Amino acid sequence: MKVIHICQRDDPDTGGSLRVAEALVREQRAAGLDAGILFLYGSPGHVAAAFGEGIVCLGLKSSKQAWSGVPALARALSRLKPDIVHLHDGIVWPRLTLMHLRFPVVMHSHLPVRDSDSRVGRYLIRKTTKMLLGISLHTIETWVKDGYRPSKVHYVPNGVDFRRFGILGADEKRALRAKLSLPPDKRILLWVGRVHRSMKGSDRVERVANLLPDDMVLVMVGNGPEFQGIVERNQPLIKSGKLVMAGSISKPEQYYKAADDFLFTSYHEPFGLVILEAVASGLPIFAFPVTKGGGAVLLLKEFGAVMLDDAESDPVIASIIAGTKNRAEDRQKNLNRAHSKYSWKSVAESVNEVYELALNKTI
């Protein structure tokens, strides 16, 4: 079976959808499938370097080139001749290409349907998608409510790559911190994601950064629209070493392995892949309430995150973070649970079963 995953850019700032596509391709190739990724925008990056063959970039600059992108995508797919086209983003214009091609389309729904989404776009998605993969029950509910047939929707949660994310011994951890220019003797609180306020809660990250005790450092991995503002507003913290702005990182697993704790701040999170990555790295999780909903709500509860309250005073939040140490017993329990439910191998097997359904012409 030949599978072509379609993503936006070969760029770590693309977010969780690219991490999912990357992990699936790795597992699918290991299982004997001919799997690759087609990027709509930009040039080859870290994924192309890691996988080599099977990575295609259309090279479009943005969606403003959609009219030239429609025939370019058609030519690329006609040349590649996939058995399955697996879409990872809700971009509308590729659907215009797929309307006229006969490839079965599986869509990975990383985001729920929103009222602000285009009606035309939602129609094209329903019209061209054979099967839909929902990463959380909340996401699935929004698609069914929008008119998508329940029989064509499958719940497939994201997974975590235990070969990439894991726990280091003390000496290895010390060496890794030196490599990353991180302090060897401080307690490191890690945050990973797109630096965005309304969804990812970058304002909460700033608040915590200003509350940490002297023996703790907050490391932010990722980029986004709020990145420069945080840098400008927090120069004293950055200069003192209390806040480290690592920026875009193609191998975030190194920072997980070097950290002691994880901070989750999203107001809305469809799944919460970073939660699984933290658990796989043995990190206790501090989290603010996911007030706008999403699958992360259940993940935080499942893995026993220490919850922080926006309404609490600064001293209370500071004391909770300072007083909660690494819990070895909870760490092992969480690791066992993650291994049993969220390995990429089992996720890929579930996805492959959906492919088989999509190839069934009677459905």
Summary of the structure (lengths in Angstrom):
residues: 363
radius of gyration: 20.9
end to end distance: 18.7
largest distance: 64.3
contacts: 1176
relative contact order: 0.12
helix: 45%
strand: 18%
